[in-house]
């Protein structure tokens, strides 16, 4: 999931640099935000099964 988010952000940066249409840039930004929130929800609610 981390790699997918980084790929989306990289494509977003390239498109923004090249002056792509605003809809593409905003759409990919929203997609990256949603993926990041899903990843945060998974990590924030997962249990670490550590035994010391």
Secondary structure per residue as TSV (DSSP state, phi and psi in degrees):
chain	resnum	aa	ss	phi	psi
A	1	X	-	360.0	-37.7
A	2	X	H	-62.2	-40.7
A	3	X	H	-66.0	-37.9
A	4	X	H	-64.3	-42.9
A	5	X	H	-64.1	-42.6
A	6	X	H	-64.9	-37.1
A	7	X	H	-65.6	-42.8
A	8	X	H	-62.0	-43.6
A	9	X	H	-67.9	-34.2
A	10	X	H	-67.2	-46.0
A	11	X	H	-61.6	-40.2
A	12	X	H	-60.1	-45.4
A	13	X	H	-64.4	-41.4
A	14	X	H	-65.1	-44.6
A	15	X	H	-64.3	-40.6
A	16	X	H	-66.0	-38.5
A	17	X	H	-66.1	-38.5
A	18	X	H	-82.2	-4.6
A	19	X	T	80.2	41.0
A	20	X	-	-68.2	171.2
A	21	X	-	-61.7	146.4
A	22	X	H	-59.8	-34.9
A	23	X	H	-61.6	-39.8
A	24	X	H	-65.8	-43.8
A	25	X	H	-66.3	-47.2
A	26	X	H	-67.1	-40.1
A	27	X	H	-61.9	-44.5
A	28	X	H	-69.6	-32.9
A	29	X	H	-64.5	-43.6
A	30	X	H	-64.6	-41.5
A	31	X	H	-60.4	-45.2
A	32	X	H	-61.6	-39.8
A	33	X	H	-63.9	-44.8
A	34	X	H	-63.6	-44.8
A	35	X	H	-62.5	-39.0
A	36	X	H	-64.9	-41.6
A	37	X	H	-66.4	-37.7
A	38	X	H	-63.8	-45.0
A	39	X	H	-62.0	-42.4
A	40	X	H	-63.0	-41.4
A	41	X	H	-62.8	-40.5
A	42	X	H	-65.7	-45.5
A	43	X	H	-72.5	-34.1
A	44	X	H	-74.4	-25.6
A	45	X	H	-105.1	-4.8
A	46	X	-	-79.3	148.9
A	47	X	-	-97.8	138.5
A	48	X	-	-93.5	116.9
A	49	X	-	-91.2	77.4
A	50	X	-	-102.0	135.9
A	51	X	-	-121.5	122.1
A	52	X	-	-114.5	360.0
